[in-house]
Amino acid sequence: MTGTPTTQTFRIAHASRGAGVDSSRLALPCAITREWAWGSSRGARVRVCLIDSGVDTAHPGLGGPVTALTVADRPDDDGRRYRIVPDESGDQAGHGTACAGVIRAMAPDCELTSVRVLGSGLRGSGEALLSALEWAVEDGFHLVNLSLSTRRTEHKEALHDLVDRAYFAGVTIVASAHNRPVRSYPWNFTSVISVGSHSMAESEYVEVNPDPPVEFFARGVAVEVPQPGGGRSRLSGNSFATPHVTGMCARVLGRHPGLPTGQLKYVLAAIADNRI
């Protein structure tokens, strides 16, 4: 599979440099093709949680129903400060709608749930993020898309514990690397699938990174995405590369239910387009 390079200048941190990877370095257990990986799967019966800025559920570019929830700052029945409730505000930033559109474009039949934790300025609290992620893990989603991260070190330990808990519970977290060369979380924890960007125009073109910590690169430049109110625009960033990988994982799980995070990483590495 090939892609056509775009002409847009690409200055996002954690971006592909176009390096190839020697297949012998991948230590794959067997030969894996895209036909084996997903074949005709469209992600049916795969539950995906998008933790972001909400969604415009009426946008036709989402390709189907989306359950819209948010984190409310009031105690739940267990006495915890935050609870998950229906979202009546929608997407005030456009970021979540864009990511939802990419996920659905890649895996049209997945069951998509949005949990809003970011406001109009793409700002939110670490506590809300932790609460949303804990809820998603407890609810047993197959995949969680995190096209966001935090630089706040006070949340690092709790996030690390939570993504490890997700890993062992069979919940795969696909997390975006920061767009700048800064330290942030949880993308650089090994229990998540971390994603940066490449500038190829092909949506299914994926690279395995020969120089971690970020593990995979997906399309993240001039990606056409839906925006609140029914419009569309072209956006760039690791945020929009991440849902491409989430969608690929949904297709794999649609064909091979129950694959844990580690095995999904193997599959992505095996089908990477930069293997030589």
C-alpha positions as MATLAB code, in Angstrom:
seq = 'MTGTPTTQTFRIAHASRGAGVDSSRLALPCAITREWAWGSSRGARVRVCLIDSGVDTAHPGLGGPVTALTVADRPDDDGRRYRIVPDESGDQAGHGTACAGVIRAMAPDCELTSVRVLGSGLRGSGEALLSALEWAVEDGFHLVNLSLSTRRTEHKEALHDLVDRAYFAGVTIVASAHNRPVRSYPWNFTSVISVGSHSMAESEYVEVNPDPPVEFFARGVAVEVPQPGGGRSRLSGNSFATPHVTGMCARVLGRHPGLPTGQLKYVLAAIADNRI';
ca = [
       0.000    0.000    0.000;
       1.369    3.422   -0.875;
       0.561    6.991    0.003;
       1.211   10.317   -1.688;
       3.210   12.905    0.293;
       1.395   16.159    0.974;
       2.994   19.513    0.245;
       2.202   21.035    3.642;
       5.143   22.004    5.867;
       5.293   19.538    8.728;
       6.611   20.826   12.069;
       4.833   18.724   14.639;
       6.945   17.044   17.292;
       6.995   13.235   17.311;
       6.612   13.089   13.557;
       7.824   10.478   11.108;
      11.173   11.041    9.401;
      10.362    8.407    6.822;
      12.760    5.820    8.211;
      12.323    2.162    7.350;
      12.370   -0.644    9.907;
      14.156   -3.952    9.443;
      11.480   -6.627    9.785;
      13.887   -8.838   11.719;
      13.818   -6.314   14.571;
      10.092   -6.745   15.143;
      10.237  -10.303   16.536;
       6.802  -11.095   15.145;
       5.369  -14.499   16.124;
       4.101  -15.214   12.605;
       3.440  -13.560    9.264;
       0.511  -11.147    9.544;
      -1.172   -9.460    6.583;
      -3.854   -6.817    6.430;
      -6.242   -9.432    5.119;
      -5.600  -11.461    8.276;
      -5.635   -8.371   10.470;
      -9.032   -7.040    9.470;
     -10.143   -8.283    6.065;
     -13.616   -6.835    5.520;
     -14.128   -5.846    9.170;
     -15.712   -2.433    9.763;
     -15.413   -2.575   13.546;
     -18.855   -4.010   14.301;
     -19.524   -4.762   17.989;
     -16.342   -2.949   19.035;
     -16.988   -0.362   21.746;
     -14.870    2.785   21.452;
     -14.743    5.575   24.033;
     -13.553    8.991   22.839;
     -12.456   11.182   25.754;
     -12.218   14.682   24.322;
     -14.188   17.916   23.838;
     -17.524   16.273   23.039;
     -19.210   15.757   19.677;
     -21.783   17.321   17.410;
     -24.000   14.242   17.325;
     -26.086   15.640   14.434;
     -23.145   15.965   12.038;
     -23.624   13.618    9.060;
     -19.854   13.109    8.907;
     -20.013   10.947   12.013;
     -21.721    8.259    9.993;
     -24.049    7.011   12.702;
     -25.189    7.466   16.290;
     -22.780    8.590   19.010;
     -23.594    8.391   22.705;
     -22.662   11.792   24.169;
     -21.672   11.986   27.839;
     -19.702   14.367   30.031;
     -18.073   14.544   33.439;
     -20.202   16.396   36.002;
     -18.691   17.979   39.099;
     -21.046   16.443   41.593;
     -20.865   13.263   43.677;
     -22.003    9.976   42.222;
     -23.763    7.197   44.108;
     -20.430    5.883   45.401;
     -19.487    9.228   46.899;
     -16.889   10.102   44.278;
     -16.694   13.767   43.323;
     -17.303   13.306   39.606;
     -19.974   11.370   37.774;
     -20.655   10.621   34.119;
     -23.910   12.145   32.838;
     -25.535   12.883   29.457;
     -23.880   15.776   27.626;
     -26.299   18.528   26.673;
     -23.674   21.120   25.669;
     -22.104   19.393   22.681;
     -18.698   20.188   21.236;
     -17.634   23.794   21.787;
     -14.128   23.321   20.371;
     -14.511   21.018   17.365;
     -11.651   18.761   18.448;
     -13.798   15.848   19.590;
     -16.075   15.998   16.550;
     -12.995   15.884   14.313;
     -11.583   12.832   16.101;
     -14.952   11.088   16.082;
     -15.210   11.631   12.327;
     -11.820   10.001   11.744;
     -12.667    6.996   13.930;
     -15.944    6.443   12.092;
     -14.281    6.897    8.696;
     -11.831    4.144    9.591;
     -14.298    1.845   11.399;
     -17.831    2.795   10.274;
     -19.635    0.135   12.312;
     -17.954    0.671   15.691;
     -20.058    1.631   18.700;
     -18.847    5.122   19.593;
     -19.264    6.917   22.923;
     -17.987   10.436   23.605;
     -17.092   11.668   27.086;
     -16.487   15.421   27.183;
     -13.694   16.583   29.489;
     -12.474   19.642   27.536;
     -14.148   23.017   27.091;
     -14.107   25.666   24.380;
     -10.434   26.500   24.944;
      -9.477   22.811   24.924;
      -8.862   23.089   28.637;
     -10.004   20.719   31.338;
      -9.061   19.394   34.739;
      -6.830   16.417   35.374;
      -9.415   15.110   37.808;
     -12.069   15.077   35.084;
      -9.729   13.196   32.753;
      -8.960   10.614   35.427;
     -12.647   10.216   36.222;
     -13.601    9.726   32.564;
     -10.803    7.239   32.002;
     -11.619    5.305   35.157;
     -15.260    5.111   34.073;
     -14.279    3.843   30.613;
     -12.090    1.132   32.141;
     -14.774    0.064   34.606;
     -17.363   -0.015   31.805;
     -15.170   -2.359   29.792;
     -14.713   -0.449   26.541;
     -12.543   -2.262   24.034;
     -10.740    0.931   22.997;
     -10.237    4.399   24.442;
      -9.040    7.244   22.204;
      -7.058    9.932   24.035;
      -6.091   12.681   21.589;
      -4.890   14.704   24.539;
      -2.327   14.612   27.317;
      -1.370   16.479   30.466;
       1.934   17.990   31.515;
       0.927   18.178   35.166;
       3.234   15.907   37.141;
       0.769   15.690   40.034;
      -1.410   13.497   37.805;
       1.414   11.319   36.488;
       1.271    8.560   39.111;
      -2.520    8.265   39.068;
      -2.558    8.175   35.264;
       0.191    5.568   35.197;
      -1.710    3.348   37.618;
      -4.933    3.784   35.664;
      -3.521    2.965   32.223;
      -1.799   -0.089   33.711;
      -5.148   -1.115   35.157;
      -6.718   -0.680   31.715;
      -3.965   -2.791   30.142;
      -4.599   -5.719   32.483;
      -8.376   -5.326   32.144;
      -8.213   -5.729   28.367;
      -9.021   -2.075   27.637;
      -6.646   -0.668   25.009;
      -5.799    3.023   25.268;
      -4.606    4.740   22.096;
      -2.906    7.984   23.125;
      -1.619   10.964   21.203;
       1.953   12.206   21.600;
       2.229   15.919   22.355;
       2.540   18.230   19.353;
       5.543   19.863   20.995;
       8.749   18.233   22.260;
       7.671   18.332   25.892;
       7.096   15.679   28.532;
       3.424   14.815   28.916;
       1.259   11.860   29.892;
      -0.046    9.200   29.329;
       1.246    8.669   25.777;
       4.778    7.771   26.905;
       3.653    4.960   29.211;
       4.330    1.531   27.720;
       0.870    0.198   28.571;
      -0.765    2.428   25.920;
      -0.442    2.533   22.136;
       1.255    5.868   21.433;
       0.795    7.733   18.163;
       2.575   10.510   16.298;
       2.058   11.807   12.768;
       3.273   11.264    9.248;
       2.508   13.414    6.223;
       1.312   10.741    3.794;
      -2.168   11.272    2.371;
      -3.302    7.637    2.674;
      -5.555    7.068    5.703;
      -4.495    3.440    6.149;
      -0.769    4.152    5.815;
       0.810    3.376    9.192;
       4.446    3.321   10.282;
       6.150    1.630   13.201;
       8.727    3.938   14.767;
      12.324    2.658   14.774;
      13.199    5.291   17.398;
      10.643    5.259   20.267;
       9.200    6.421   22.693;
       6.292    7.111   20.321;
       5.439    3.747   18.735;
       3.409    4.408   15.590;
       2.843    7.136   13.039;
      -0.441    7.688   11.211;
      -1.891   10.350    8.966;
      -1.846   13.671   10.793;
      -1.401   16.422    8.204;
      -4.251   18.237    6.444;
      -6.787   15.633    7.539;
     -10.306   16.468    6.365;
     -12.580   16.279    9.411;
     -16.125   17.225   10.424;
     -16.667   20.330   12.529;
     -19.621   21.377   14.714;
     -22.504   22.876   12.783;
     -22.236   20.594    9.783;
     -19.043   21.947    8.227;
     -15.682   20.383    7.477;
     -12.098   21.585    7.631;
      -8.533   20.324    7.265;
      -6.575   20.014   10.498;
      -3.090   18.819   11.384;
      -1.599   17.339   14.534;
      -0.966   14.143   16.417;
      -4.518   14.434   17.737;
      -5.848   13.482   14.318;
      -3.294   10.751   13.687;
      -4.399    8.950   16.848;
      -8.009    8.177   15.795;
      -6.669    6.643   12.588;
      -4.894    4.050   14.722;
      -7.928    3.669   16.990;
     -10.032    2.936   13.913;
      -7.529    0.366   12.663;
      -7.564   -1.334   16.055;
     -11.374   -1.382   15.982;
     -11.283   -3.171   12.646;
      -8.771   -5.692   13.963;
     -10.908   -6.346   17.053;
     -13.983   -6.671   14.856;
     -12.307   -9.646   13.207;
     -10.302  -10.924   16.196;
     -12.266  -10.117   19.366;
     -10.351  -10.119   22.599;
      -6.859   -9.252   21.362;
      -5.127   -7.383   24.204;
      -3.014   -4.257   23.846;
       0.261   -6.110   23.405;
      -1.067   -8.229   20.569;
      -2.625   -5.198   18.875;
       0.827   -3.612   18.906;
       2.209   -6.720   17.212;
      -0.457   -6.540   14.520;
       0.153   -2.834   13.842;
       3.903   -3.446   13.617;
       3.367   -6.398   11.279;
       1.268   -4.421    8.797;
       3.362   -1.228    8.991;
       4.095    0.254    5.581;
       7.690    1.214    6.424;
       8.886   -2.351    7.052;
      11.793   -3.320    4.826;
];
